[in-house]
Amino acid sequence: MEPLVKVSSPACPLPLENVDTDQLIPARFMKESRAKGYGGFLLHDHRFDAEGKPRDFILNHEQAAGSEILVARRNFGGGSSREAAVYAMVDFGFRCVVAPSFGDIFASNAVNNGLLPAVVSEADAERLLDALAGEPRPVTVDLKSQAITFQGGEVSFDVNPTWKEKLLNGWDDIDLTLARTPDIERFREDYLDQYPWLA
């Protein structure tokens, strides 16, 4: 995976709560090949009407092109465990989602696909949404310092320390395990000293 250290781009405001994985990518699109990319299906039923015509929705706005940051309200990515929801976000171009809380499995899947789930307080999410004022506007997310800067302010965010390490280095679970090789070997040696009959 590509390391994620800092993201600077227009941030899309999505002032909704409980955006679950079925909204992120409706199940009927999951039969498509991942090779085609799932970005076109992201939030499909918010973006298009029953006849496939674009609605007036933030991701359909011209200013949203190139946005790598999404700002939403609580419980983002709840619902089923479908990893395709994260594929859709990554394929659309997002590298970071800022929200007060995330579905547990969504957040884990996000990190495994190079997408940062940045947790902010409810008040800070509202500050960010107020600053965006309904339009994509420049925002910088700095993972090292865990800070989000925008015109008129800065807020901090939380992230699991292990997830932070994986994202900063572009590591998957195997890379993380390999990085712990000296610790694993040291544990093995200590364990065999304590229980030599297991050697």
C-alpha positions in Angstrom: 0.0 0.0 0.0 1.0 3.6 -0.5 2.1 5.2 2.8 -0.3 7.9 4.1 1.5 10.7 5.9 -0.4 13.8 5.0 -3.4 14.5 2.8 -4.2 18.0 1.4 -7.2 18.3 -0.8 -10.7 19.7 -1.0 -12.8 17.9 1.7 -16.3 16.9 0.8 -18.9 17.6 3.5 -21.4 14.8 4.0 -23.5 16.0 7.0 -25.3 12.7 7.6 -25.3 10.2 10.5 -25.4 6.5 10.2 -24.1 6.2 6.6 -24.0 2.4 6.6 -22.2 0.1 4.2 -25.4 -0.6 2.2 -25.6 3.2 1.4 -21.8 3.3 0.6 -22.3 0.5 -2.0 -25.7 -1.1 -2.5 -25.4 -4.9 -2.5 -26.7 -5.2 -6.1 -23.4 -3.7 -7.4 -21.1 -6.2 -5.6 -21.4 -8.8 -8.4 -19.2 -6.5 -10.5 -15.5 -7.2 -10.8 -13.3 -5.3 -8.5 -11.0 -4.8 -11.4 -13.5 -2.4 -13.0 -13.3 -0.2 -9.8 -16.2 0.4 -7.4 -15.9 4.2 -7.3 -18.8 4.7 -9.7 -21.1 2.9 -7.2 -20.1 4.9 -4.1 -23.2 6.3 -2.4 -25.0 5.4 -5.7 -28.6 5.8 -4.4 -27.7 9.3 -3.0 -26.1 10.3 -6.2 -28.6 9.0 -8.8 -32.3 8.6 -9.0 -34.2 5.4 -10.0 -33.6 6.2 -13.7 -29.9 6.7 -13.2 -30.0 10.5 -13.5 -27.6 12.5 -11.3 -29.2 14.1 -8.2 -27.9 17.4 -6.7 -25.5 15.6 -4.3 -22.1 16.7 -3.1 -20.2 14.0 -4.9 -21.7 15.0 -8.2 -20.5 18.5 -7.9 -17.6 19.5 -10.1 -15.7 20.8 -7.1 -15.7 17.4 -5.6 -13.4 16.0 -8.3 -10.0 15.2 -6.8 -11.3 15.3 -3.2 -9.4 12.8 -1.0 -11.2 13.7 2.3 -14.8 13.1 3.4 -16.3 14.7 6.5 -19.4 13.1 8.0 -21.3 12.7 11.2 -21.4 9.8 13.7 -21.5 6.0 13.0 -20.0 6.2 9.5 -19.7 2.7 7.9 -21.9 0.8 10.3 -24.0 -2.1 9.2 -22.8 -5.2 7.3 -19.1 -6.1 7.1 -18.8 -5.7 3.3 -15.3 -4.6 2.4 -16.6 -3.4 -0.9 -17.8 -0.3 0.9 -14.2 0.6 1.5 -13.2 -0.4 -2.1 -15.8 2.1 -3.3 -14.4 4.9 -1.2 -10.8 4.2 -2.2 -11.6 3.7 -5.9 -13.5 7.1 -5.9 -10.3 8.6 -4.6 -10.8 9.1 -0.9 -7.8 8.6 1.5 -9.4 9.8 4.7 -12.8 9.9 6.3 -13.3 12.2 9.3 -16.2 11.4 11.6 -17.0 11.2 15.4 -17.4 7.4 15.2 -17.1 4.5 12.7 -18.4 1.0 12.4 -15.7 -1.3 13.8 -15.4 -3.6 10.9 -15.5 -0.7 8.4 -12.7 1.1 10.2 -10.5 -2.1 10.2 -11.2 -2.7 6.5 -10.4 1.0 5.8 -6.9 0.7 7.3 -6.3 -2.5 5.5 -7.0 -0.7 2.2 -5.0 2.5 3.0 -8.0 4.7 4.0 -7.6 6.6 7.3 -10.7 6.7 9.7 -10.0 9.8 11.7 -12.1 10.1 14.8 -13.0 13.6 16.0 -15.3 14.8 18.7 -18.9 15.6 17.7 -18.2 19.3 18.3 -15.1 19.2 16.1 -17.0 17.4 13.3 -19.6 20.2 13.4 -16.8 22.9 13.3 -15.4 21.2 10.2 -18.8 20.9 8.6 -19.5 24.6 9.4 -16.2 25.6 7.9 -16.9 23.7 4.7 -20.3 25.4 4.5 -21.8 22.7 2.1 -18.9 22.9 -0.4 -15.6 21.1 -0.9 -12.9 23.3 0.6 -9.2 22.8 1.3 -8.3 20.7 4.3 -5.1 19.1 5.4 -5.0 15.9 7.5 -1.6 15.2 9.0 -1.4 11.7 10.4 1.9 12.1 12.2 0.7 15.0 14.3 -2.9 13.8 14.2 -4.1 17.2 13.3 -6.7 18.5 10.8 -6.2 22.1 9.5 -8.8 24.1 7.6 -9.5 27.7 7.0 -10.2 29.2 10.4 -9.1 26.4 12.6 -7.4 23.2 13.6 -8.7 20.1 15.4 -7.0 16.9 16.5 -8.1 13.4 15.8 -7.7 9.9 17.3 -6.5 6.8 15.6 -5.5 3.4 16.8 -1.7 3.5 17.3 -1.2 0.2 15.4 -3.4 1.5 12.5 -1.4 4.7 12.5 1.9 2.7 12.2 0.4 0.6 9.3 -0.8 3.7 7.4 2.3 5.7 7.9 4.4 2.9 6.5 2.0 1.5 3.9 2.0 -1.8 5.7 -0.5 -4.7 5.6 -0.8 -7.2 8.4 2.1 -9.3 7.0 4.4 -6.3 6.8 3.5 -5.4 10.4 4.3 -8.9 11.6 7.6 -8.9 9.7 8.5 -5.6 11.4 8.1 -7.3 14.7 10.5 -10.1 13.9 13.1 -9.2 16.5 10.5 -9.0 19.2 9.0 -12.4 18.1 12.5 -14.0 18.1 13.3 -12.5 21.5 10.0 -13.9 22.9 10.8 -17.3 21.4 14.2 -17.4 23.0 12.9 -16.3 26.4 10.1 -18.8 26.2 12.4 -21.7 25.3 14.7 -20.7 28.2 11.8 -20.9 30.5 10.4 -24.2 29.0 13.4 -25.9 27.4 11.6 -29.2 27.0 9.6 -27.5 24.2 12.7 -27.0 22.0 
